[in-house]
Amino acid sequence: MTPFNKPFLTGKETHYIYEAVNSGKISGNGIFTKKCQDFFEQKYGFKKALLTTSCTDALEMCAILTDIQPRDEIIIPSFTFVSTAIAFIRQGAKVVFADSYTDNPNIDTDKIEELITDKTKAIVPVHYAGVACDMDKIMSLANKYNLIVIEDAAQAIDSFYKGKPLGSIGHLSAFSFHETKNIIAGEGGLLAINDERFIQRAEIIWEKGTNRSQFFRGEVNKYGWVDTGSSFLPSEIISAFLYAQIENLDTIQNKRKELWNRYYKNLSSKKLDGIKLPNIPEYATNNAHMFYLVCESEQKRTTLIKKLKENNYHAVFHYISLHSSDYYIEKHDGRELKNSDKFTECLVRLPLFYELTLEQVDEICDLIV
Ligand SMILES: *Cc1c(COP(=O)(O)O)cnc(C)c1O
């Protein structure tokens, strides 16, 4: 069976892990952590990059940093992964779910303003499939109502909005290096800070509420407990793995885009019956994080997944909208989110990973009618 994802190894991972282990320093915030953080700051212009143990953790850091309190309201799309919500729920906040566009799973920016109240504290746009949300509209709403914008850029490495790197636009952003993402570390993430106000405190929260980072830079003469926090930083073993991936970012991205473009070219030249291709707005790039299709009905999707499976290709559906999850259905305010529900029922993800071949893509496309 051809899987839907297969983690790609560049070959250098174990080499760098060996180096890290032999350096004698394997806890966090060492040489490989710094190399990775410098790379992200330089390539994407983040004011500060901090590696984390996951994107979920980076989002939790965002919730702590922005001082989210019980009864604060956070606007997020319903069609997303649980982490987008859970980081804020853990602080006791209420998440207010926004619907997706009709033709794109991202948060519908025309439906955000009506959800803003005097309790709203933050908007968390999710760049689904690495395709940008309409960030100008979101940032102008944030300015108008004095809100914080936290980009869930888990899927959005090396993708752009009107030429700006995703993750560099909101006040804070979170990326994932989970093995299903474009560049990986097994489990891993990144907090990107664009609003300088947050930098100093972020380093403290990252290191268990201590000013250890400042101490090691010689900025303070003793270190101790100064704030809340947790152990959000990954070990050097994880950072060493990630560094091998980062070095090969362009190679990985070029291959993924080649596969994505093949899917798109093949399928757009066919007359598909009740199946739509992804829609990428003019302001957005495609980072080839995933190739998805939207079927006209759940039944059509089930049939398609079954047919691919019979031919040894594993295709999967994606999020169950969070407003109708077991955990949140009782807490949701009851509004219908039709587009989000439609993507829950009708979206299907096709295999896409570095080692997939163009011939396999052609074969998959032949099975789709
Ligand atoms: C993968 C993903 C996450 C979670 O990332 P982890 O690194 O596994 O914590 C969060 N949000 C979105 C949109 C994701 O796709």
The ligand as an SDF file (V2000), in Angstrom:
LIG
                    3D

 15 15  0  0  0  0  0  0  0  0999 V2000
    0.0660   19.7520   12.6030 C   0  0  0  0  0  0  0  0  0  0  0  0
   -0.7440   20.8950   13.0720 C   0  0  0  0  0  0  0  0  0  0  0  0
   -0.6990   21.3700   14.3930 C   0  0  0  0  0  0  0  0  0  0  0  0
    0.0310   20.6430   15.4800 C   0  0  0  0  0  0  0  0  0  0  0  0
    1.3820   20.5270   15.3110 O   0  0  0  0  0  0  0  0  0  0  0  0
    2.2330   19.6470   16.3570 P   0  0  0  0  0  0  0  0  0  0  0  0
    3.6430   20.0210   16.0230 O   0  0  0  0  0  0  0  0  0  0  0  0
    1.9110   18.2190   16.0990 O   0  0  0  0  0  0  0  0  0  0  0  0
    1.8570   20.0910   17.7240 O   0  0  0  0  0  0  0  0  0  0  0  0
   -1.4100   22.5050   14.7190 C   0  0  0  0  0  0  0  0  0  0  0  0
   -2.1650   23.1580   13.8100 N   0  0  0  0  0  0  0  0  0  0  0  0
   -2.2500   22.7180   12.5370 C   0  0  0  0  0  0  0  0  0  0  0  0
   -3.0820   23.4930   11.5690 C   0  0  0  0  0  0  0  0  0  0  0  0
   -1.5580   21.5750   12.1310 C   0  0  0  0  0  0  0  0  0  0  0  0
   -1.6740   21.1410   10.8700 O   0  0  0  0  0  0  0  0  0  0  0  0
  1  2  1  0
  2  3  1  0
  2 14  2  0
  3  4  1  0
  3 10  2  0
  4  5  1  0
  5  6  1  0
  6  7  2  0
  6  8  1  0
  6  9  1  0
 10 11  1  0
 11 12  2  0
 12 13  1  0
 12 14  1  0
 14 15  1  0
M  END
$$$$
